[in-house]
Amino acid sequence: MSILTTHVGSLPRTQEVVDFIFARERGEDYDQSAFDAAMTRAVSDTVKKQVEAGVDIVSDGETSKISYATYVKDRYTGFDGDSPRNAPADLKQFPSFLKRIAASGGTPQYARPMCVGEVKSKGQGELEKDIANLQAAMEEHGAERGFMNAASPGVISLFLQNDFYPSRDAYLAALADAMKAEYETIVAAGLDLQLDCPDLALSRHMLFSDLSDAEFVRIAASHVEALNHALSGIPAEKVRIHICWGNYEGPHVCDIPMSKMFDTLMTAKARYVLFETSNPRHGHEWSVFRDRKADIPADKVLVPGVVDTTTNFVEHPELVAQRLRNFIDIVGTERVIAGSDCGFGTFAGFGAVDPDIAYAKLKAMADGAALAS
């Protein structure tokens, strides 16, 4: 049986796309028809490159989005102003390194408005354009299966903080109700839905560093509860969930261990579980799945990151195969898909990996999956 390949979702954007996105971000005049045409061309090229690299389950690369979380400010009411910036706790421990990455442009600049009013959808028009672009590109380049990313209620609450609802739980509930239609629209189009949930790990050392691990786990459980509510009408086999500790090169010495998030992650109403296991801080955590094998629900498919998205090293296919075999030995070939640690274009105009190298890494992933098969 061949091991399928996929990735977390975002891929490098062209300069034309980045320029259009930031023109919109800054409120400048731009030609909407030219914007739409640029997105269509870019998605076609992105899907073509994925297919050529050997990726089986493709995405639109999140081409039209400013970022995986803050794009919601453009599609939903209730957001304005700016949210406070808070550097991850690990970077605060190494201030000279934090200063260095800030000076080098390693801290992306884009609007993170507060929630200052009722969150309601402005309609699914922008999403429908994304879906149409992905479907057209898949048909053009022969990709049979695709997925589309969407922000989880928890990650929205992390980056677009609440200044309207009476409590965090009330804000999460409102976000879950608002995002439900977006999730259902993606699945109704025949695509898999990926929920990006770095709030289940990253927010531990970014927003909740003053809490104990046990207190944070309770917060994360409330995030999953809100997410599951939004997914109530969607079959779990159409849903992917991605957890991560922050897609940046840094010390990551404050990351909460996978062992403490395992139970929370397994309660999400998603068949496919995507997580980091390539970078040096989390490469050892495949053993958590080995040791908790009996607690992995029988319907879960594991999608370990077998290529790192913060370095321009291209992994050797043999290393990719070794990483995959660790999980094959736990749940079997049919319940493992090769993935990436995170996205390659988390924010428009920002990515640690050179665009051509990103696709070389995806090819190495596909070659490694073939070896492991």
N, C-alpha and C positions, 0 to 999 in steps of 0.2 A: 504494500500500500504506500502510495506517495504522500509525503507530508506536504500539506498546503502551506503557502506563504502569504503573509500580509504585512502590515506595518501599522503604526499608531494613527496616522492620518495626514498630518501636515507635511508638505514638501516645499522645497525652495520655490519662491515666486520670481518671475522675471522682473526686470526693472520697470518695464511698462506697467505691469500690474501693480507694483509697489507705488509708483508715482500716482496712479489713479486712486488707489486706496487712501493714500495720505492727502490727496486733494480733497476727497470726500471727508476725511477725518478733520481737516482744518477748515472745512466749510467753504472752500474755494469753488469757483465756477468750473464745471467740467461737462463734457458732452456725455449724456447718459447712454446714448446709442453706441458711442465709441467705447465707453466703459464696458457695456455689455458684450460688445464684439471682442474686446481684449480678453475678457474672462472666458468666453467660449473658446477662443484660440488657445489660451493658456491651459485650460482643462484638457483639451484634446491632446496637446503636447505632453502634459503631465501623465495622462493615462497611457499614451504611446510609450513613454519611457519606462513606466512601471511594467507594462507587458513585455517589453524588450529585456528588462532586467530579470524577468521570471516571476513576477509577483502575480499570485492567483486571485487574491481578493483585493481589489484596487479602490482608491478613493479619488476625490476631486482635488486632493492636496490642500483642502481648505483655502483654495485660491482666492476667493472673493472676500475673505474675512481678515479683519485687522489682527485678531488673535482668537484663540480657541474659546475664550471666555467672554471677553469684553465686546464681541460682535453683537451681543444681545441688546446693547444700548441703542443700536441702530434699528432694531426690529421690534422693540417693546417700549411702551411708555413708562414713565416713572423715574427716569434717570437724568440727573443733571449735576453740574458742579464737578467736584473732584473728590476722590477718596484718599485718605492718608496712605502714603507709601511706608512700608515697613520691610526692611531688609531681612532675609532669613537669618535665624540666630547663629548659624554656623559662620556666615560671613562677618557678622558682628564680632565674633571671636578673633578674626584675623583682619583687623581694620586696614592694614596696608594693602592686603589683597583686594578688599572691597573697594578701596580708593582706586586701585589699578584697573579693575574691570569697569568701574564707572567712567574713568577717564578714557578708556578705550572704546566706549560706546556699548559696553556689555550689559547695560541696564536699559532696555528699550523704553522709549518715550512715546506714550500714547494715552489717550484720555481714559481715566477710570472713574467715571462719575458715581456719586452716591445714589442710593435709592431714596428719592425725596417725594414720591407719590405712588399711586396705585400702579402695580405692574400689570399691563395688559398688552396683548399682541396687537401690532399694527397691521396684521394680516400676513399671509404666508407667501407673498409675492417674491421676495428675495430668495427664500428657500426654494420655491418652485423653479426659479431660474437656475439655482445651483443643481437641483435634481435633473433638470432638462439637459444641462451641460454635461453632467456626468453620464447620463444615459446615452446621449448622442456619442460621446467619446468612447464609451464601452462598445457600442455597436460598431463604430468606425474601426476600432482597433482589436476587436475580437475578445474583449474581456467578458467573461460569463458571470462574474459575481462582483458586486461592489458594495461599499459601505459609505455612510456619511456620518460625520461627527456632529455632536450637539453638546452644548454645555449642560452639566448637571446642576440642579438647584444649589448643591453645596459649593461648587466652584464659583458660581455666580455670586454667592454670598461672601466668598473669600475676597474676590477682586472688586466687586461693586457693593460696598458695605451699606448696611441698613441705617437710614435716618428717617424712617417713616413708620414702619410697622412697630407695634408695641413690644415685640420680643423677637429673638432670633428664630424661635419655632414658628411664629406667625409669618415671618418673612420667608422662611423655607417653604411653608405651606402655600403661600401666595405664588412663589416661584414655581413650585411643582404644578399648581393648577394652570399657570400661564404657559409652561413649557410642554404640557401634555399634548397639545395639538401639533406642535412641531415634531415631537417624537412619532406621533401617529401618522403624520404626513409622510415622513421618511419611510416608514415601514410599509405604508399603503402603496408607495411607489415601487415596491419590490426590492428595496435596498435593505441591507443590514443597518441597524442603528448602533452607533458607538457613543457611549456616554463617557466624557472625559471627567475624571474624578480625582485630580491631584489633591483636592481638599481632604481626602481620606489619609493622606500622608504628609504632603507638603505643608498643609496648614498647621500641623503640629508645631513646627519650628518657625512658622512665619506669623501666625495670628494667635496661637494658643500656647506660646512658650512659657507662660506663667502657670499653666495647669500641670497636674501630674499626668503621667501616661494613662492611668485609669480614668481620670476625668476626661481626657481627650478622647479616649475610646468611646465614652458615652456620647460625646458630641458627634463623633463620626457615625455612630449608630443612628443618631437622629437624622443625619444627612441621608443615610441609606434608606431609612424609613420614608422620608419625603420623596426620594427618588423612586422607590417601589410603588408609592401611591401614584406617581405620574405615569408609571409603566403598567398600571393595573389592567389596561385593555390590550396589552401587547404580548404576544407569545415570547417566552424567555429565549427560545431558539433563534429569534431575530435580533437579539440584543448582545452587545459587547460592552464591557466596562474596563476602563483603563485607570490604574492607580500609579502614581509616581511621587517622587520626593523632590521634584524640581529639576527641570531639564537644563541645568547649568553646570559647567565645570567649577567645582568648588570642593571644600573639604568634606562637606556632608556629615560632619561628626555629630550633628544633632538629629539625624534622621531616626524616627521611631522604627524599631525593627519590624520586619514582615511578620515575625512570630506573634507580635502583639496586635497586628491588624488582620491576621488570617481569618479569624472567626467573623469579623465584620464584613470582610470582602466576600466571604462565601454566602452571606445572607442576601446579597444583591440579586434581583430578579434578572439575571443575565447568564446565558449559557457560556459565553466566551469571556475569559478573564485574562487581561493583558497587564503585564507587570515587568519591572526592571530586573534583569539578572545578568547583565553584561558589564556594567560599570564596576570599578573596583570596590565600591562601598556595598554593593548588593549581589555581587557575583556568587557569593557563598550561600545565598538564601534558597537555592533549590532544595537544600537539605530540609528546610521547613516543610516543604510539600512531601518530601520523603517521610519525615517523621510524623506528619499528620495525614498520611494517606487515607486512613480510615475515615477521616472527617471531611474529605473532598466529596461533595455530592456526586452521584453517579452520572448526572447529566452535564457536569461542568467540563468544558474544554479549556485546556491551559494554553496560553499564547505567550510564552516567555520571550522577553527581548533578547535576541541572540546577536544583535549588533548594537554598539553604543552610538548614541546620537550627539555626544559632546566632544568627540575626538575625530581627527582626520585619518587615524589609522584605519586601514581596511582589513577587517578580520579575515583570517585564513579560513577557507571553507571547512577544513578539518576541525578547527576550533568551534565553528558554528555547529558542526555535526556532534561534537562532544557535548556541547551545551544542550542540544536537543535530546541526545540519548539519556541524559540525566532525568529528563521528564518522561521520556518514553518508557523508561524502566519503572516509573511510578504508576502511570495511568494507561500506558499502551499507545501505540502509534496513532490509532484512530482518534485519540483525544488530545493530540498535540498539534499545534499550528506554529510555524516559525513567525516571529514578529520582531519589531525593533523596541529598544528601551523606551523611546518617546518619539516625538515628531522631529522632523528635520527643518521645519520652518514654523516654529511655535508662534512667532509674531511676524507680521509683514516686515520685510527688510532686515530681519534678524535671524541668524542661524550660525552656529559654530562650525558647521561642516560645509565645505565647498560644494556647490550644487552638483558638479560632475562626480565628486567623490561620494556624495549621498547615494547616487544611483549605482556606483561601483560597490558600495556597501550592500545595497539591496541585491545586487547580482551575487555577491559573496554569500549572502543569506540563502538565496535560492540554490546555489551550488552546494552549500552545506546541507540544506534540506534534502537534496537529491542523494548525497552521500549517506545521510542518516536513514533514508528510506531503504 
